Amino acid sequence: MESLKKIFQAPATGGILLLLTAILAIIVDNSPLGPQYEHILHSYIGSLSVAHWVNDVLMAIFFLGVGLEVKHEMLEGELNTNAKRLLPTIAAVFGVLMPALIFAFFTYNHGELLRGWAIPTATDIAFSIGIISLLGSRVPLAAKVFLTTLAVVDDLIAVIIIAAVYTPTLEFMYLGWAVLVFVLLLLLNKKEVVSPWPYIILGVALWLCIFNSGLHATLSGVILAMAIPSKVLRNGKELFPLNDWHEALGGWITFLIIPLFGFANAGVSFGDFQWSELMHPVILGISLGLFAGKQIGIFGIMLILVKTRIVPMPKPLTWKHIYGVSLCCGVGFTMSLFVNLLAFPPGHAQEIAKVGIFLGSIVSGVSGYIMLRFFTPEVKLTEPEDPFFHKNHLV
């Protein structure tokens, strides 16, 4: 039983499970069960299709987990001072900019395809941390911390992109109601309310307002996370609601929501796929954006910052560690698939974009593993005293 518990709590488990469900989705979509698979996804439960329940409702809980991790890192973790935020923020910005530029290079002459520029900009923490965790003592703790903080900033940028770029129209009445609900959530925070139920009730109301406002409904999860108290003193005892929420949601997100999302969105039919389509601008833009763009952006800016003595080299990391981490950041998967749904309508562009995501993520992940496994020295690895760090990362 103890061994089983360790397996479920291992950082690599979430990424492995997501990979397996994605592979299963591809197999099912290319089997005689393919039509039934598509039919189920587009069947309605109430006013929403199954796909919308997964992508709009369950993924709002996923983004609640993202928001909890971001808030924790900003208050108590590796982003709790401006000095700590500087390096991963700069690295994340260039890790977003370079993939976007590479995608734009391949698609700028193709009209609506340019809308997908944000697809290769995101890093999947579950996969990238999973890769590093599989390497054990081959990777120093500093590399895991650097990757985690960089990916948290990356996720924050992704949330901003989703809100700013992929919002077609706004319904200001519902937006006003959303602001009112958020004010009520902040009042709960100010009054140091620790019971989850008032937050849950207002969180559902916030989801409904955001859903009808034109913004993507998943943003309600991030907004709700910002209102959850971090630490409350009650009757002489310290309570940590933020940690409690993270712990309560972590297993559901890792073992249910993310695998369901992967199964619902990773399916792509190769029945009509031609090998010549590997040269399609979308596939080239996404796969090279993830593989080349991430390492050029992150490793390149790190090289410039350290060599010009603007920032010191993070100890005890070597350039091989930094390069291996930058390769692992090219694993986009979950967030890339999600942005793909927003960037392209159902159809050919959305399907081939998935091929680009798979190619870029797989090559980046395998290359990062090889780099860190065979070209870096073994070091003694110790774990930090941080309860968030011992849980499965959510993204």
Residue pairs with C-beta under 8 A, 6 or more apart in sequence:
7 13
8 251
8 255
9 390
9 391
9 392
10 133
10 392
11 129
11 130
11 133
11 392
11 393
12 129
12 130
12 131
12 133
12 134
13 130
13 254
13 392
14 126
14 130
14 254
14 255
14 258
14 392
14 393
14 394
15 124
15 126
15 127
15 128
15 129
15 130
15 131
16 130
17 254
17 255
17 258
17 259
18 126
18 127
18 258
18 259
18 262
18 333
18 334
19 127
19 262
20 259
21 259
21 260
21 262
21 263
21 266
22 262
22 263
22 266
22 333
22 358
23 266
24 263
25 37
25 262
25 263
25 264
25 265
25 266
25 267
26 266
26 267
26 268
28 34
28 37
28 267
29 37
29 38
29 267
29 268
29 269
30 269
30 270
30 271
34 267
34 269
37 267
38 267
40 50
41 49
41 50
41 51
41 264
42 49
42 50
42 51
43 49
43 50
44 50
45 53
48 56
48 57
50 264
51 264
51 265
54 260
54 261
54 264
54 265
55 218
55 261
55 264
55 265
55 338
55 341
56 211
56 216
56 217
56 218
57 207
57 217
58 256
58 257
58 260
58 261
59 218
59 221
59 257
59 261
59 338
60 207
60 217
60 218
60 220
60 221
61 221
61 249
61 252
61 253
61 257
62 218
62 221
62 253
62 257
62 258
62 261
62 394
62 395
63 159
63 218
63 219
63 220
63 221
63 222
63 225
64 203
64 221
64 222
64 224
64 225
64 245
64 249
65 221
65 225
65 246
65 249
65 250
65 253
65 394
65 395
66 155
66 159
66 221
66 222
66 225
66 394
66 395
67 221
67 222
67 223
67 224
67 225
67 226
68 225
68 228
68 242
68 245
68 246
68 249
68 394
69 152
69 155
69 246
69 388
69 393
69 394
69 395
70 152
70 155
70 156
70 222
70 225
71 225
71 226
71 228
71 230
71 242
72 230
72 242
72 243
72 246
72 388
73 79
73 80
73 148
73 149
73 152
74 80
75 230
75 242
76 230
77 149
77 386
77 388
78 84
78 88
78 145
78 148
78 149
79 85
79 88
79 149
79 152
79 153
84 149
85 153
86 311
87 305
87 311
87 314
88 146
88 149
88 150
88 152
88 153
89 153
90 301
90 305
91 150
91 153
91 297
91 298
91 301
91 302
92 150
92 151
92 153
92 154
92 157
92 298
93 153
93 157
94 297
94 298
94 300
94 301
95 121
95 123
95 150
95 154
95 293
95 294
95 297
95 298
95 326
95 329
96 121
96 154
96 157
96 297
97 297
98 289
98 292
98 293
98 294
98 296
98 297
98 300
99 120
99 121
99 289
99 290
99 293
99 294
99 297
100 117
100 118
100 120
100 121
100 289
100 293
101 293
102 120
102 285
102 288
102 289
102 292
102 293
103 116
103 117
103 119
103 120
103 285
103 286
103 289
103 293
104 114
104 117
104 285
105 285
106 281
106 282
106 284
106 285
106 288
107 113
107 114
107 116
107 117
107 281
107 282
107 285
108 114
110 281
112 349
113 281
113 282
113 349
115 343
115 344
116 282
116 285
116 286
116 339
116 340
116 343
116 344
116 349
116 353
117 285
117 343
118 158
118 161
118 165
118 166
118 339
118 343
119 286
119 289
119 332
119 336
119 339
119 340
119 343
119 353
119 356
119 357
120 285
120 286
120 287
120 289
120 290
120 293
120 294
120 332
120 336
120 356
120 357
120 360
121 154
121 157
121 158
121 161
121 289
121 332
121 339
122 154
122 155
122 158
122 332
122 335
122 336
122 338
122 339
123 150
123 151
123 154
123 155
123 294
123 329
123 330
123 331
123 332
123 335
124 331
124 332
124 333
124 334
124 335
124 336
124 361
124 395
125 148
125 151
125 152
125 155
125 393
125 394
125 395
126 254
126 258
126 333
126 334
126 392
126 393
126 394
126 395
127 331
127 333
127 334
127 361
127 365
128 147
128 151
128 328
128 329
128 331
128 365
128 368
129 144
129 147
129 148
129 151
129 393
131 328
131 331
131 365
131 368
131 369
131 372
132 139
132 143
132 144
132 147
132 325
132 328
132 372
133 144
134 369
135 369
135 372
135 373
136 381
137 378
137 379
137 380
137 381
138 372
138 373
138 376
138 378
138 379
139 321
139 324
139 372
139 376
139 379
139 381
140 316
140 317
140 321
140 379
140 381
141 381
141 382
141 383
141 384
142 314
142 315
142 316
142 317
142 321
143 317
143 321
143 324
143 325
143 372
145 384
146 314
146 317
146 322
146 325
147 325
147 328
147 329
148 389
148 393
150 298
150 325
150 329
151 329
151 395
154 329
155 335
155 395
158 335
158 339
159 219
159 222
161 339
162 216
162 218
162 219
162 339
162 342
163 215
163 216
163 219
166 216
166 339
166 342
166 343
167 214
167 215
167 216
168 214
169 214
170 213
170 214
170 215
171 212
171 213
171 214
172 213
174 209
174 210
174 212
174 213
174 214
175 209
175 213
175 214
175 215
177 209
178 206
178 209
178 210
178 213
178 220
178 223
181 202
181 205
181 206
181 209
182 206
182 223
182 227
184 202
185 199
185 202
185 203
185 206
185 223
185 224
185 227
186 227
188 198
188 199
188 202
188 227
189 227
189 228
189 229
192 229
192 232
192 234
193 199
193 229
194 229
194 232
194 234
194 239
194 241
196 241
196 244
196 245
199 224
199 227
199 228
202 224
203 220
203 221
203 224
206 220
206 223
206 224
207 217
207 220
207 221
209 220
210 216
210 217
210 219
210 220
210 223
211 217
211 220
216 342
218 338
225 245
228 241
228 242
228 245
229 241
229 242
230 240
230 241
230 242
231 238
231 239
231 240
231 242
232 238
232 239
232 240
232 241
233 239
243 387
243 388
246 388
246 391
247 387
247 391
249 394
250 391
250 392
250 394
251 392
253 394
254 392
254 394
258 334
258 394
261 334
261 337
261 338
262 333
262 334
262 337
265 337
265 338
265 341
265 354
266 337
266 354
266 358
268 351
268 354
268 355
269 351
273 352
273 355
277 283
277 352
277 355
278 355
280 352
282 349
282 352
282 353
282 356
283 352
283 353
283 355
283 356
283 359
284 356
285 356
286 332
286 336
286 353
286 356
286 357
286 359
286 360
287 356
287 357
287 359
287 360
287 363
288 360
289 360
290 330
290 331
290 332
290 336
290 356
290 357
290 360
290 361
290 364
291 327
291 330
291 360
291 363
291 364
291 367
293 330
294 326
294 327
294 329
294 330
294 364
295 323
295 326
295 327
295 329
295 330
295 364
297 326
298 322
298 325
298 326
298 329
299 322
299 323
299 326
302 322
302 326
303 319
304 310
305 311
306 312
306 313
316 379
318 376
318 377
320 371
320 372
320 375
320 376
321 372
321 376
323 371
324 368
324 371
324 372
324 375
324 376
325 368
325 372
327 364
327 365
327 367
327 368
327 371
328 364
328 365
328 368
328 369
328 372
329 364
330 360
330 361
330 363
330 364
330 365
330 367
330 368
331 361
331 364
331 365
331 368
332 357
332 360
332 361
333 357
333 361
334 395
335 395
336 357
336 361
337 354
337 357
340 350
340 353
340 354
340 357
341 350
343 353
344 350
344 353
383 389
383 390
